[in-house]
Amino acid sequence: MTRAEHLQWAKERALRYVEDGELHSAVASILSDLRKHPDTELAGQAMGGVGLYEAARGTRESVRKFIEGFQ
């Protein structure tokens, strides 16, 4: 799987949690999935704190932007 394919898959999985209102699970999902591919694993590690902050804010929009912001 290419980096782009993996990233899209990870985003889609995480965004399902956002839609269900499970913001902490959404952040955990994207961070976990990013660590599963060698070309995205550092991004997952580096952004963990930001993701937890966004989940704690408690808005779907902030978590959605966090997830969609991965390039």
C-alpha angles and dihedrals in degrees: 000000000000123000091253093050092048093048092050091049092049092049093049092051093048094046090057087063090049090054089053091050093246097133099165090049090050092055093043090050097052093044093047094046093048089057090057096071123061093223095053104031096096092052090055092051095045096049101045095104093048091050093051090049091053092048090050090053085064102217123128091213095056092049092045090053090048092053096042090048094073110104 
